[in-house]
């Protein structure tokens, strides 16, 4: 076995040992599909925040490719810039494995992948269900073309489409499964319309606070029901679903004491963070700050907070924390997702919140 094969096997065995993989078909796929064939170069963030381009000529390249890490391959939708907002990446293999397992796809089933990216995930799907059953779509024509070339070079020939992933790809519908390797603020109706009744849609909710993986059972008519998955997952948003940045403002503000740490609200490791996101929709977090595009903001200063704008966001967060405790401290997997023709909700028992 060559160096790449050994590293590939080591990664696959790591995913199996960690519990991210359970099904042998995916274990075999990760052992067989060469991630390095889809990552001839990528960007690695340095401690100072700058980005370093790693290419196949770098002695660290192969080992880094097979690390269980996400690697950025594009910024700001522009292949010529180094640094900015990531707009394409090769996802962390652990999250890929979790989503592929959740998809429950079997050989011969048709799959639509939204967000082709490097093509690596599409290759894994092709290995399991067959290239002829996989359709993958990306909005960026350069990304789509590169992925098609790399897929063909590595022996895979799915249908590669350039277009708006939110619209799906009706020409090859209906699909048995739909996997979105990008995040969305709400579930695009086309995804559920193009997935067979009883078929599965797996994606990630794009929420600045409290993002999460979800799996829905399609009604076949644009409706569906499902659950938030217990595993966390954060993906680059579908470009139409990206939120503009919001920054803490200036001007008049109130100051008061607080005993709630900032991390309790915004840290993905906090069990409250998902519920905090429900109560603070579209609120963006920065270093010790929260802000909303309506001009509301918080600056957290350990023992006290400064709050400005039309709403007191930290008051909302603390009220939500009290409600969460009263509800028995539900975790993300306790929440359901319901998609009707005119409204989408997160649910907890008889409670519901609009997406």
CORLINNOR-V746987 format. One record per residue. N is the residue number from 1. RES is the residue in one letter. OMEGA is omega in whole degrees, -180 to 180 (NA if undefined). Layout:
n;res;omega
N;RES;OMEGA
N;RES;OMEGA
This chain:
n;res;omega
1;X;180
2;X;-177
3;X;-179
4;X;179
5;X;179
6;X;179
7;X;178
8;X;178
9;X;179
10;X;178
11;X;-179
12;X;179
13;X;175
14;X;-180
15;X;178
16;X;-178
17;X;-180
18;X;-177
19;X;178
20;X;174
21;X;175
22;X;-176
23;X;-177
24;X;-179
25;X;179
26;X;175
27;X;179
28;X;-180
29;X;180
30;X;177
31;X;-173
32;X;-172
33;X;-176
34;X;177
35;X;-178
36;X;177
37;X;-179
38;X;-179
39;X;177
40;X;174
41;X;177
42;X;-178
43;X;179
44;X;-178
45;X;-180
46;X;-177
47;X;-179
48;X;178
49;X;177
50;X;-178
51;X;179
52;X;178
53;X;178
54;X;-179
55;X;-177
56;X;178
57;X;-179
58;X;-179
59;X;179
60;X;-168
61;X;-172
62;X;180
63;X;178
64;X;179
65;X;-175
66;X;170
67;X;179
68;X;-175
69;X;173
70;X;179
71;X;-179
72;X;-180
73;X;178
74;X;176
75;X;172
76;X;178
77;X;-173
78;X;-178
79;X;-173
80;X;-177
81;X;177
82;X;-178
83;X;-177
84;X;178
85;X;180
86;X;178
87;X;172
88;X;180
89;X;166
90;X;-170
91;X;175
92;X;-177
93;X;178
94;X;180
95;X;175
96;X;-178
97;X;180
98;X;-179
99;X;178
100;X;175
101;X;-179
102;X;-178
103;X;178
104;X;-179
105;X;-179
106;X;-179
107;X;178
108;X;178
109;X;-180
110;X;-176
111;X;168
112;X;175
113;X;177
114;X;-177
115;X;-176
116;X;-179
117;X;-178
118;X;-176
119;X;-177
120;X;-179
121;X;176
122;X;178
123;X;177
124;X;177
125;X;179
126;X;-179
127;X;-176
128;X;-171
129;X;180
130;X;-176
131;X;-177
132;X;-179
133;X;-175
134;X;172
135;X;-180
136;X;-174
137;X;176
138;X;-177
139;X;-175
140;X;-177
141;X;179
142;X;177
143;X;-179
144;X;-179
145;X;179
146;X;-179
147;X;179
148;X;180
149;X;-178
150;X;176
151;X;180
152;X;-180
153;X;-179
154;X;172
155;X;-179
156;X;-176
157;X;175
158;X;173
159;X;-179
160;X;-174
161;X;171
162;X;-179
163;X;-180
164;X;-178
165;X;179
166;X;180
167;X;-177
168;X;176
169;X;-173
170;X;-176
171;X;-179
172;X;177
173;X;3
174;X;179
175;X;174
176;X;-178
177;X;173
178;X;-180
179;X;179
180;X;178
181;X;172
182;X;-177
183;X;-176
184;X;177
185;X;174
186;X;-178
187;X;178
188;X;-178
189;X;-179
190;X;-179
191;X;-179
192;X;176
193;X;-175
194;X;177
195;X;-177
196;X;172
197;X;-177
198;X;177
199;X;-174
200;X;172
201;X;179
202;X;-180
203;X;179
204;X;174
205;X;177
206;X;-180
207;X;-178
208;X;172
209;X;175
210;X;174
211;X;179
212;X;174
213;X;176
214;X;174
215;X;-177
216;X;170
217;X;-175
218;X;171
219;X;179
220;X;-175
221;X;-178
222;X;177
223;X;178
224;X;177
225;X;179
226;X;-174
227;X;165
228;X;-179
229;X;-177
230;X;-178
231;X;177
232;X;176
233;X;-179
234;X;-177
235;X;172
236;X;-177
237;X;165
238;X;-167
239;X;179
240;X;-177
241;X;179
242;X;179
243;X;173
244;X;179
245;X;175
246;X;-175
247;X;177
248;X;-175
249;X;179
250;X;178
251;X;-177
252;X;178
253;X;174
254;X;176
255;X;176
256;X;180
257;X;174
258;X;176
259;X;-178
260;X;179
261;X;179
262;X;-178
263;X;179
264;X;-177
265;X;-168
266;X;-176
267;X;179
268;X;178
269;X;179
270;X;179
271;X;179
272;X;-169
273;X;-179
274;X;179
275;X;177
276;X;179
277;X;176
278;X;-176
279;X;-179
280;X;-177
281;X;177
282;X;175
283;X;-177
284;X;180
285;X;171
286;X;179
287;X;179
288;X;-178
289;X;167
290;X;179
291;X;178
292;X;-178
293;X;176
294;X;179
295;X;177
296;X;-178
297;X;177
298;X;167
299;X;-177
300;X;-176
301;X;178
302;X;-176
303;X;178
304;X;177
305;X;168
306;X;-178
307;X;179
308;X;179
309;X;-174
310;X;-180
311;X;178
312;X;-171
313;X;-179
314;X;174
315;X;179
316;X;-179
317;X;-179
318;X;175
319;X;179
320;X;178
321;X;177
322;X;179
323;X;179
324;X;178
325;X;178
326;X;-180
327;X;179
328;X;178
329;X;-180
330;X;175
331;X;-175
332;X;-177
333;X;176
334;X;-174
335;X;175
336;X;177
337;X;177
338;X;179
339;X;173
340;X;-178
341;X;-173
342;X;-177
343;X;177
344;X;-175
345;X;157
346;X;-176
347;X;173
348;X;-173
349;X;179
350;X;178
351;X;177
352;X;179
353;X;180
354;X;172
355;X;NA
